[in-house]
Amino acid sequence: MVFVARDLRMRGYRTATAGYRRLGRFGGGGGFPETFDDVKSALEVTVGAPGVDREQLVVVGHSAGGHLALWLATERPALCRGAVSIAGLADLEPSWDRNVASVVALIEKAPAADRFEATSPLHRVPSGLPTACVHSTSDETVDHAVSRRFVDASTAAGDPADLTLVDDESHRAGLWPASATWQAAVERLEHIFASSQG
């Protein structure tokens, strides 16, 4: 996220980037609940930093980070203003049902009775916060339909949520400031900030 964080700073925003325990060979012990605990802790530390106004704090993430940004909005709605997901997996259940290895590894230790309610943003709405999903229709890693389902579920539950679709960009395009995906994410971020100011 270093390049897009720098782009936000150049636009006048204060930024903080958070690491978390991930999955896989270089993951460092991620999964449930560790990955989720890490992002909760990161948000709590950020809110506790001098000069941080939680009413002006929006959580933004790409891919797995997009999933976690939406999850944080439902887990700690009092600590942020909203969330923007870029190419995020907003609904884990279909991937679990298809036995997608990364999703299974992430949430297999969650309690079976409420696995998706504990981990999947779509199953946790409403958050009461504005959320936005930005997704390329050409995403080869996460189908943009998952963002549409999340936004539909959020709005049906009464949350202000919207979806911006971008054509002809890759899954990783949102990590590059010059991409249409990132420009759309900035527009949604600015919209959330503007709505917080009345």
N, C-alpha and C positions, 0 to 999 in steps of 0.2 A: 504493500500500500504506500510505499515511500513516495512515489512520483505523484500520485493523486493527493496525498497529504500535503506535499509541497505546493501543488496547485491551489489547494484550499487556503494555505497560508498566504500565498501571493494574492488571493482574493480578499484577504483581511480576516479570515477565520482563525481562531485558535484551534489547534488540533492535538489529539493524543492518539497514538496507535497502541493497540494492546496485543500481546502475544497470548497464546493459550496452548495447553497440552493438546497435541494433535495425534493422529493415528499413523500407523505404518512404521517403516523401518527407522525413520528420523523423527517419529512423532513425540516421543518422550512421555508416554503414559496417558494418552488421551482416551476419551470414551465417556460413558456416564458413570458417576456424576462429574468426573474431574474437569472435562472440557467446559461444562456448563458452570461449574463452580468458579473456574478461572475467569470467565467473562463477567460473571456477577461481581467478583472481587475487583476486576478492572474498572467496572462502572462505579462501584462504591468508592474506590480510591480517587477516581477522576472527580466525582462529585465533591469529595472532601478536600480537593486542592484549593488553595487560596484563589479567590476571584472567579470561581466557577459558579455559574447560575444554572441550576438544573432546568429552569424554564427555557434556557437557550442551548441545551445540550441535545443533539440529535445523534443517534447511533447509526453508523453507516458501515456496511460490510459487503464484500464480494464473495460469491460462491458459498463455501462453508461459512464464511463470515457474514454473508447475507442472511443465511439461515439463523445464525446466532444473533444478529441484529434484531430480526423480527421476534425471536424468542425472548430477548432481553426486554423488548417493549411490553411483552405480556407478563414477564416475571418481575420486573421492577418498574412499573409504569410511573411511580411517583418520583423516580430519579432521572427521567429524561423527558424531552418534549415530543419525540417521535423517532421513527426509524426509516432508513432507506436501504432496501435490499437490491443489490446488483447481481443478477444471474444467480440468485440464491435458491436453495432447495427448500421451499416454504411448506412443503407437505412431505413428510417422511414415509407415510404409510405405503404408497405404491412401490417405493423402492424397497421397503422391507418385504413386501409381499413378493417382489421379484427376486429377493435374496441378493440384492446389490451389496457387495462385500463391505464397502466403506460405511454404508448406513447400518448394516448389521453390526459391524464392529463398534460403531458410535453408540448405539442405543440398546445393545443386547442385554446389558446389565440393569437397564431400567426395569422397574416392577412391571411384570407382564400385564397385570390387570389395568394399568393406566399408562402403558408405555408411550403412546402417542400424545396423551394429555400432558405428560411430563416433558416431552421433547420436541413435538412437532408444532410449529407456529399455527398452522391452519386449525389444529384441534384445540387451540388455546384462546381463540378470539371470543369475545372482544377484549381489547386492551384498553379502550378508551382514548387511545392516542392516534394521531395521524400517522399513517404508514404509506410508503410508496415502494413499488417494485418497478425496476427497470430491467428489461430483458431483450436480447436480440432474438429475432425470429429464426436466425441461422445458428443459434447456439447448439453446438454439437455435443455438449456435456450434460447440460440441464435443460430439458425441454421447457420452452416459455409457457406452455400450458399450465405448469405448476404455479407460476406467478399469477396467472389469470384465475385459477381456482382459489388461491389465497385471497386475492382482492375481492372476488365475488363473495366468499364466505365472510370476509371482514365487513363489507358494506351491508350484507344481509343481517349481520349481527349489530349494526349501528355504528361501526367505526368509519371515520373518514379515511378512505384508502383509494389509491389509484394505481393504474398500470400504464407504463409507457413502453411501447414496443419499438425497437430499432431494427432496421433491416440490414442484412449483409455484413454483420460483424461477428467475430468469434466469441467464444465463452470468455476469453481473457481480455477482450477489448476494453472492458471497464476499468482495467488497471492502468490505462494510458490516457493522459490528460487530453490528447488531441482527438480521441475517439468520440463518435456521436453518442455512444453508450454513456461515457463519463459526462459529457455535456448535458445529457438528459438527466443524469443523477444529480448534477449540480442544480439544475432547474427545479427538481423536486425538493431538494434540500432547501433552496431559497424559498420555495412555496411554503414549506413547513415553518420556517422561521417567520415569514410574513404573517402566517395565520396566528402565530403565538403573540404577535404584536397587535392583534385586534383587527 
